[in-house]
Amino acid sequence: MNQTEQSFDINTILTTLFATLDGIRREKNIELIYDMQATIPRELRGDAKGLLDILNTLLTFVLQQTEKREIVLSLGAPEDFLYEEFMSFSLHDTGIAKDKILSFFETDFAHNLSMLGGKIIQNTVEKIQIEIPFKINELGYRRHYRLPHVGMLHKKVLVICESKQVERTLAHMLRYFLYEVDEGLEVYRDKGSNLAKYDIAIIDQSLSTDAVNDIVIEVQKKVPLKCVILLDSHLAQPSSMSCVSTHLIKPVTQESIYTLILSLYQEQIDQTAIKSNETSHIVDIEKHLQTEKENIVQTITIPNPLGFTSGFQKSVQPKKELVLAILNKEEGIKYTQKMGLDYKNELKVFLDIFDKSDLYFRQIVNEKAINKIKQFCIDLEKHAKIIGAESMLKFAETVSLIFVYNKLDMLVIYPGKFHLELKKLVEEIKKELHIK
């Protein structure tokens, strides 16, 4: 396992798997759908190739044997993914006879699964489930996709697809971002058929008619409704409908939902930011780190072309600014105990890695070595989290947001900030370790 352990993005594995199975999916006209729990880490450490091979073998068998028109691969993980945990990969309602499943498990599949430390949990006509252990690459994070701006929060979404399973899984992944989601035409009609009350409408390409286009355009004249067309990967021809804001191409993963939200609202946010001066840009980005902890009260009443009145209410009550500790020893000890680590040893590890690293950080910023800066921030976030260095953790997250906003010209101000943060933190760590 150690020889093959590497960092990888679970979304990349799923997208590659989807492409690998393209031939058999299209031959049998089967829809492969991914359903990802909110607890699934974005980045993992483990045998990425081994995982891809196992899932490819399992799904090839299922697609060959099933008579179902839809197959859902569900991914699950524990709520507290602290270090190394079992992730589950399950297929519900395959319609495959149990004796065929047992026969399949008696092939090399079971042996190859055990080589990854994996195990078969249960197999019935309704469900096949395996579990494989992986390490988390971002220690301590519960939300692995963080929207960078308050303008991307508090959205209401309508999802209309031919497939109820696709509607359900899309809604599931959108709710990760705490969005309010209505699924299907039935729910839409039950709530008054008022399209103007939504911020985003995701519509299956098969349902995107000229009549729908006309209705959406009329609504967009009154409210800033974003229209997204869901496309099959092998039919990925852009829609000619003038109401379309962008497209969402299958397979849909948590990553593609995150990217969709950024694409819908990043330009609007950038245009707003241009109106501010450079100083206010810096203040705004740093404040974004607290936006998920804030509520903003704003009520907007918008008349809509269908004759209804829609009230959008976003409740916001500003909280007092949080004072972050240079070194929160209590939180650090609590965190390292959960991880099975020694707190003082982790303080030493931090010193070994980052003492004098302000010189290196200044160098890579001057060189505009973007990949090195990103990796540096990832490492800094990880180790700062472990020892309870709250102020340093916020610094690393702030620098990371610069890449989300594509404000690379702002990087020049951060070597000086990092020098001051590091100096304060190193002093606190040395006091704790009784080092002069």
C-alpha positions in Angstrom: 0.0 0.0 0.0 2.8 2.4 0.8 4.4 2.0 -2.6 1.2 2.9 -4.4 0.0 5.6 -1.9 -0.5 9.0 -3.6 -2.8 12.0 -3.3 -5.7 12.0 -5.7 -9.0 13.8 -6.3 -12.0 11.4 -6.0 -13.8 13.4 -8.6 -11.1 12.7 -11.1 -11.4 9.0 -10.4 -15.2 9.1 -11.0 -14.9 11.1 -14.2 -12.2 8.7 -15.6 -14.4 5.7 -14.6 -17.3 7.2 -16.4 -15.3 7.7 -19.6 -13.8 4.1 -19.3 -17.3 2.6 -19.2 -18.7 4.8 -22.0 -18.8 2.0 -24.6 -20.8 -0.5 -22.5 -23.1 2.3 -21.1 -24.0 3.4 -24.6 -24.3 -0.1 -26.0 -26.9 -1.0 -23.3 -28.4 2.4 -23.0 -27.8 2.6 -19.2 -27.5 5.8 -17.3 -24.7 5.7 -14.7 -25.4 8.2 -11.8 -23.1 9.2 -9.0 -24.5 10.0 -5.5 -21.9 11.5 -3.2 -22.5 12.0 0.6 -21.4 15.4 2.0 -18.8 13.5 4.1 -16.8 12.4 1.1 -13.3 14.1 1.2 -12.4 15.9 -2.0 -8.7 14.8 -1.8 -7.6 11.4 -0.5 -4.4 9.4 -0.2 -4.2 5.8 -1.3 -3.9 3.6 -4.3 -5.8 5.6 -6.9 -5.1 3.2 -9.7 -6.2 0.2 -7.6 -9.5 2.0 -6.7 -10.1 2.8 -10.4 -9.5 -0.8 -11.4 -11.8 -2.2 -8.7 -14.6 0.1 -9.5 -14.2 -0.5 -13.3 -14.3 -4.3 -12.7 -17.3 -4.1 -10.4 -19.3 -1.7 -12.7 -18.4 -3.6 -15.8 -19.9 -6.7 -14.3 -23.1 -4.8 -13.1 -23.6 -3.1 -16.5 -23.2 -6.4 -18.3 -25.6 -8.3 -16.1 -28.3 -5.7 -15.2 -31.5 -5.1 -17.1 -32.0 -1.8 -15.3 -31.9 1.5 -17.3 -30.2 3.4 -14.4 -27.4 2.4 -12.1 -26.5 4.6 -9.1 -23.1 4.3 -7.5 -23.3 5.8 -4.0 -20.2 6.9 -2.1 -20.2 7.2 1.6 -17.8 8.0 4.4 -17.9 8.6 8.2 -19.0 11.9 9.5 -15.7 12.3 11.4 -13.1 11.5 8.7 -10.1 12.1 11.0 -7.2 10.3 9.3 -7.8 6.9 7.8 -11.3 5.6 7.4 -13.3 3.2 5.3 -15.2 4.6 2.3 -18.2 2.7 1.0 -19.1 2.2 -2.6 -22.6 0.7 -3.1 -24.9 -0.1 -5.9 -28.6 -0.3 -5.0 -31.3 -2.2 -6.9 -29.2 -3.8 -9.5 -31.7 -6.5 -10.3 -28.9 -9.1 -10.6 -29.5 -12.5 -9.1 -27.6 -13.3 -5.9 -26.0 -16.4 -7.3 -24.4 -14.4 -10.1 -23.1 -11.8 -7.6 -21.6 -14.5 -5.4 -20.0 -16.1 -8.5 -18.5 -12.8 -9.5 -17.1 -12.3 -6.0 -15.4 -15.7 -6.2 -13.3 -14.5 -9.1 -10.1 -12.3 -8.8 -12.3 -9.4 -7.7 -12.3 -10.4 -4.0 -8.5 -11.0 -4.0 -7.8 -7.6 -5.7 -10.1 -5.9 -3.2 -8.3 -7.4 -0.3 -5.0 -6.1 -1.7 -6.4 -2.6 -1.2 -7.5 -3.5 2.4 -11.1 -3.6 1.2 -13.9 -5.9 2.1 -17.4 -6.9 0.8 -20.0 -5.7 3.2 -23.2 -7.3 1.8 -24.6 -8.5 -1.4 -28.3 -9.0 -2.2 -30.5 -8.5 -5.2 -31.1 -4.9 -4.0 -27.6 -3.9 -3.0 -23.9 -4.6 -3.5 -21.5 -2.8 -1.2 -17.7 -2.7 -0.7 -15.6 -0.7 1.6 -12.0 0.5 1.1 -9.8 2.4 3.5 -8.3 5.7 2.5 -6.4 8.5 4.3 -7.7 12.1 4.1 -5.4 14.5 2.4 -6.8 17.7 4.1 -6.6 16.9 7.8 -9.4 18.4 9.9 -11.7 19.7 7.2 -15.4 18.9 7.4 -16.5 21.0 4.4 -14.2 20.1 1.4 -15.7 22.6 -1.0 -15.9 26.1 0.3 -17.7 28.8 -1.6 -15.4 31.9 -1.6 -18.0 34.7 -1.6 -21.2 35.5 0.3 -22.8 36.3 -3.1 -22.7 32.5 -3.9 -24.6 31.6 -0.8 -28.3 31.3 0.0 -29.5 30.2 -3.4 -32.8 28.6 -4.3 -32.6 26.0 -7.1 -35.2 24.2 -9.2 -34.1 20.8 -10.8 -36.2 19.3 -13.5 -35.0 16.1 -15.2 -36.5 13.1 -17.0 -35.0 10.8 -14.4 -36.1 11.0 -10.7 -32.7 9.5 -9.7 -30.8 12.2 -11.5 -33.0 14.9 -9.9 -32.5 13.3 -6.4 -28.7 13.1 -6.7 -28.4 16.6 -8.2 -30.4 18.0 -5.3 -28.3 16.0 -2.8 -25.1 17.5 -4.1 -26.6 21.0 -4.3 -27.8 20.8 -0.7 -24.1 20.3 0.4 -23.8 24.1 -0.1 -26.9 24.6 2.1 -29.0 25.5 -1.0 -32.8 25.2 -0.9 -33.7 22.8 -3.7 -37.0 21.8 -5.3 -37.0 18.6 -7.3 -39.3 17.9 -10.2 -42.3 19.4 -12.0 -44.7 18.1 -9.4 -43.0 20.1 -6.6 -42.7 23.1 -8.8 -46.5 23.0 -9.6 -47.4 22.4 -6.0 -45.5 25.5 -5.0 -47.3 27.7 -7.5 -45.4 27.3 -10.7 -43.5 30.5 -9.9 -40.2 30.4 -11.7 -39.2 33.9 -10.5 -38.6 32.7 -7.0 -35.6 30.7 -8.0 -32.0 31.8 -8.4 -31.0 28.8 -10.5 -33.0 26.4 -12.8 -31.3 23.2 -13.9 -33.2 21.6 -16.8 -32.5 18.3 -18.6 -31.6 18.9 -22.3 -34.4 16.5 -23.3 -36.9 18.9 -21.7 -35.4 22.2 -23.0 -38.0 23.2 -25.6 -38.6 26.5 -27.4 -41.6 27.0 -25.1 -39.4 26.6 -22.0 -36.9 29.0 -23.5 -39.6 31.7 -24.0 -40.9 31.3 -20.4 -37.3 31.6 -18.9 -36.5 34.6 -21.0 -39.6 36.4 -19.7 -38.6 35.6 -16.1 -35.0 36.8 -16.7 -36.4 40.2 -17.7 -37.5 40.6 -14.2 -35.1 38.6 -12.0 -31.5 37.3 -12.4 -32.5 33.7 -13.0 -29.6 31.4 -14.1 -30.6 28.7 -16.5 -28.4 25.6 -16.7 -28.9 22.8 -19.2 -27.9 19.3 -18.2 -26.1 17.5 -21.0 -25.1 13.8 -21.6 -21.4 13.6 -22.1 -21.6 12.0 -25.6 -24.3 14.5 -26.7 -22.4 17.5 -25.3 -23.6 20.0 -27.9 -24.2 23.5 -26.5 -27.9 24.5 -26.3 -29.0 27.1 -28.8 -31.6 28.4 -26.3 -30.9 32.1 -25.7 -31.9 31.8 -22.0 -29.0 29.5 -21.2 -26.4 30.7 -18.7 -24.2 27.7 -18.9 -24.2 23.8 -19.2 -23.6 21.0 -16.7 -22.2 17.9 -18.4 -22.5 14.4 -17.0 -21.1 12.7 -15.0 -22.2 15.1 -12.2 -19.9 15.0 -9.2 -19.6 17.2 -6.1 -16.7 18.9 -7.9 -18.7 19.7 -11.0 -21.5 21.2 -8.9 -18.9 23.4 -7.1 -17.4 24.5 -10.4 -20.9 25.2 -11.8 -21.6 27.6 -8.9 -18.3 29.4 -9.4 -19.0 29.7 -13.2 -22.4 31.2 -12.6 -21.4 33.8 -10.1 -17.7 34.5 -10.4 -18.0 37.1 -13.2 -20.8 38.9 -11.4 -18.7 39.1 -8.2 -15.5 40.1 -10.2 -17.5 43.0 -11.8 -18.6 44.2 -8.4 -15.0 43.9 -7.1 -13.7 46.1 -9.9 -15.7 49.0 -8.5 -13.8 48.8 -5.3 -10.2 50.0 -4.8 -7.3 47.5 -4.1 -7.4 48.0 -0.4 -11.1 47.1 -0.2 -10.3 44.0 -2.3 -8.0 42.8 0.4 -10.4 43.5 3.2 -13.3 41.7 1.3 -11.3 38.5 0.6 -10.3 38.2 4.2 -13.8 38.7 5.4 -15.0 35.9 3.1 -13.5 33.4 5.4 -16.2 34.3 7.9 -19.2 34.4 5.6 -20.5 31.0 6.4 -20.7 32.0 10.1 -22.6 35.3 9.3 -26.2 36.0 8.5 -27.2 39.0 6.4 -30.8 40.3 6.6 -32.2 41.4 3.3 -35.7 41.1 1.9 -36.4 41.6 -1.8 -39.9 41.5 -3.3 -39.8 40.8 -7.0 -42.9 40.9 -9.3 -42.9 38.1 -11.8 -44.4 37.7 -15.2 -46.9 35.1 -14.1 -48.6 37.6 -11.8 -47.3 36.2 -8.5 -45.1 38.1 -6.0 -42.0 36.3 -4.7 -40.3 37.2 -1.5 -36.6 36.4 -1.3 -35.5 36.6 2.3 -31.9 36.1 3.4 -31.6 36.5 7.1 -28.4 38.1 8.3 -27.4 39.1 11.8 -23.7 40.2 12.0 -21.7 38.6 14.7 -18.8 40.0 16.6 -15.5 39.5 14.9 -13.8 36.4 16.1 -10.4 36.8 17.7 -8.1 34.0 16.5 -5.5 32.6 18.7 -1.8 32.5 17.6 -1.6 29.1 19.3 -4.7 27.4 20.7 -3.0 24.8 22.8 -6.3 23.3 24.1 -7.7 22.7 20.6 -4.4 21.5 19.3 -4.1 18.8 22.0 -7.7 17.8 21.5 -7.1 17.4 17.7 -3.9 15.5 18.0 -5.4 13.1 20.5 -8.2 12.3 18.1 -5.5 11.6 15.4 -3.4 9.5 17.7 -0.5 12.0 17.6 1.7 13.7 20.2 1.0 17.4 20.5 4.6 18.5 21.4 6.0 16.3 18.7 3.7 18.0 16.2 4.9 21.4 17.4 8.5 20.2 16.7 7.4 19.0 13.2 5.9 22.4 12.5 9.2 24.1 13.5 11.3 21.7 11.4 9.2 22.4 8.3 8.3 26.1 8.6 10.9 27.8 10.7 12.5 30.4 8.2 10.0 29.4 5.6 9.1 33.1 5.2 12.3 33.4 3.0 11.1 30.5 0.8 7.6 31.9 0.6 8.9 35.3 -0.5 11.1 33.6 -3.1 8.2 31.6 -4.7 6.0 34.7 -4.7 8.7 36.7 -6.5 9.1 33.9 -9.0 5.3 33.7 -9.4 5.6 29.9 -9.0 1.8 29.4 -8.7 1.9 25.6 -8.2 4.6 25.9 -5.5 2.5 28.6 -3.7 -0.6 26.5 -3.8 1.2 23.4 -2.4 2.9 25.6 0.3 -0.6 26.8 1.4 -2.0 23.3 1.5 0.9 22.1 3.7 0.6 25.2 5.9 -3.1 24.7 6.4 -2.7 21.1 7.3 0.0 21.6 9.9 -1.5 24.8 11.3 -4.7 22.9 11.9 -3.0 20.1 13.7 -1.3 22.3 16.3 -4.2 24.8 16.7 -2.5 27.7 15.0 -5.8 29.5 14.3 -4.4 32.8 13.0 -1.9 31.1 10.7 -4.7 28.8 9.4 -6.7 31.8 8.5 -3.7 33.3 6.7 -3.2 30.2 4.6 -6.9 30.1 3.7 -6.9 33.7 2.7 -3.9 33.2 0.3 -5.7 30.2 -1.2 -8.8 32.4 -1.9 -6.6 34.6 -4.1 -6.4 31.8 -6.6 -10.2 31.3 -6.6 -10.6 35.0 -7.3 -7.7 35.1 -9.8 -6.3 38.1 -8.0 -2.7 37.1 -8.4 -1.4 40.7 -8.4 -2.4 40.8 -4.8 0.2 38.1 -3.8 2.9 40.7 -3.4 1.5 41.9 -0.1 1.5 38.5 1.6 5.2 37.7 2.1 5.3 40.5 4.6 2.1 39.4 6.3 3.5 35.8 6.5 6.8 37.0 8.0 4.9 38.6 10.9 2.5 35.7 11.4 5.3 33.2 11.4 7.4 35.2 13.8 4.6 35.3 16.4 3.8 31.6 16.0 7.4 30.4 16.2 7.8 32.4 19.4 4.7 30.8 20.9 5.8 27.3 19.9 9.3 27.8 21.3 7.8 29.0 24.6 5.7 25.8 24.7 8.7 23.7 24.0 10.9 25.7 26.3 13.3 26.5 23.5 15.2 29.8 23.7 
